[in-house]
Amino acid sequence: MTAPFDRPDPLTPPSEYARLRESEPVARTQIGDGRTAWLVTSYDAVATVLSDRRFGLTPPGTAHPGNETLFQDGEAHARLRRLVSKAFGPRAIDRLRVRVEQVAEENVAALARSGPPADVVAGLAAPLAITVISDLLGVDPGDRERFRDVAGAGGADFVFGGEEELAVAAKAWEDLVAFAATLVEARRAAPGDDLLSSLISVRDAGDGRLGDGELVAMAATIVSAGHLSARNAISTAVLRLLSENRLAALAGATREQLAAVVEEVLRLQAGATGEPFPRFAQTGLNLAGAEIAAGDLVLVRLEAAHRDPAHFADPDAFVAERRSSPSLVFGHGVHYCLGAPLARLEVGAALAALARRLPGLRLVGTADDVEWDRDGVDIGPSALHVTW
């Protein structure tokens, strides 16, 4: 068995996932470069891998002294996470809500004025995502075009990507870090009421909570994750709802109803737009009957987990107000995505604005006609052409 598997269409998982989940939820597979890995497809096993400390982001005993990002394990990760967690807490998200909804409305209004056809990615998803992350970090308006170009470059599939793809992604990351360093210096000279200014004040306190390299890497990571993930989540959500003729119904939705739709959209597209980072077993253990050795590579498949009938009744159907297990779309455990509340807010604001202003919105062509950017961890439509 060799992964990745072919998929019948962009919004439907590979059929192999259902078979594996039923007969072998933790299965040996071979990946493109010849390595072997464990492919995890059941909800319970996926949740365990994402939350159990016996699985880590690096192989056991591997030292990465140059890693200054959030993508590490142990106390270093916990320390960095504590420094930014407040910026994504409930109170902070409530303060951002008005601004996010305003930007979404402005972008949809611009789409409407320009007249059909339009591209949801270029006209709404990308500008909304970059504006929100720019506001969060305090990026000056004059720097945002360069910010968008750097933030949108790079990204690689660290499991199935080839050497050339990884080299391109490494160069893009270097460029993003360099740009983040210029942002840090600009904000240090003119601090404001934003996350980057707050992190700079922590660094400049000199108490050891944050190093120079960690500060820049933190800014670069927030930019990369916040821009690409939000852009792809918004555009794929619009694609799914238009494909199922569900968008217009959101025009009069309450906040709770909108949140339920967003959650179901994200459940169904998780994995299609990117899987969590690979894990490595830190010790030998048994997982759903499979004997995993220390150092083994473990790949979770959210698309499979979110269609596990043991946790989701009629799992392939779109059911807006489900009573089921929580989705794992933003992870589980210590590496749960800090930006999850902000991502949900952005998706909901975009969908609601489209439904209110353009209730007759429809795809140009079908979902099968959509071209996808597949050269990164986060995958999404290159463009999403619509009319009304």
C-alpha positions, 0 to 999 in steps of 0.5 A: 500500500502506497500513499497518498491515495487518489481522490475521486473529486476534490471534496470527497476523500479517497475510498481507501480511508473507509476500508482502512478505518473499518479493517485496519485503522492503524496500517503500514504504508509506504510513502513516495520516497520509499519510507514506511509510515503508519497511516491512522484513519479512525477517530479515536486513534487520530485523537490519541496521536494528536494528544498523547505525549508519546508522539512528537513532532521530531524523532526521539533523541533528535536535537534541533538547537536551531528550531526557534518556532512553535513546531517543537515539543516540550517546555520550549513549545509551552513557553512560546505558546504561553506568550501568544495565547492571550492574543487568541483568547475569547476576549481578544477574538470578541474585540476583533469580531467587528473589524473582521466582519467589516473587512469581509463586508467591504471585500464582498461589496467590492466584488459586487461593484465589479460585477460578475464574474469574480474570483472569490480567492483573489477578491475575498479569501486572500485579502480578508486573510492578509488584512486580518493577520496584518492588523493582528501584527500591526503591519503598516498599510504601506507594507501590506503588498510586500507582506502578502507576496512573502506570506503567500510564497512557500509551503511544502508537503514535508511527507510527500514533497520532493527535494526540489519542492522542499528547497523552494519552500526552504528559500521561501521560509528564509525570505519570510523570516527576513521580512519578519525581521524588518517588521520587528524592527519597524514595530520596535521603533514605533510600537502600537497596540498589536501582538507584535509590539507585545512580543517585542516588549517581552523580548526587550524585557530581557528576562529570558522568556523570548529570544531574538530568533524566537521573536522573529520566528514567531512572527513568521509562523503566525504570518504563514499559518494565519494567511494561507490556512485562512485563505484556503479555509474560506475559499473551500468553504464557499466552494462546498456550500455553493456546490450543495446550494447552501450559501443563500440560506445563511443570509438570515442565520443567527450567530449560533446557526452560522457557527454550526455551519462553519463547524460542519464545513470545517469538519468535512474539508479538514484533511482535504485542505491539509493534514496535521504535521507528521508525528514520530513515536517517542517510545514503543507502544500499541495503538489500535492493535498496531505495534509501533516502534520508537522513531516510527513515522505516524501520519493521521488522516483527518478526512478519515477520522471525521467520517468515522461512523462511530463518532458522526452519524451519517458522516458523509452528509452535511448536517449543520447542527450535529450532536457528535464528537468534536472535530479535530480540524485544529488538532487536539492536545498541546498542539491545538491550533491557537488561531482556531477561534480567529479562523472560525471567525474569518470563515463565518464572516466571509460566508455571511457577507456573501450570503447577505449581499450576493444570495444568487451567487453560483459557481462558474462551472462545477467543483471539478473545474476548480484548479488547486494549489497542491504544493504545500501543507495547506491546500486550496483553490488557486481561484474560485470563479463565481457569478450571480 
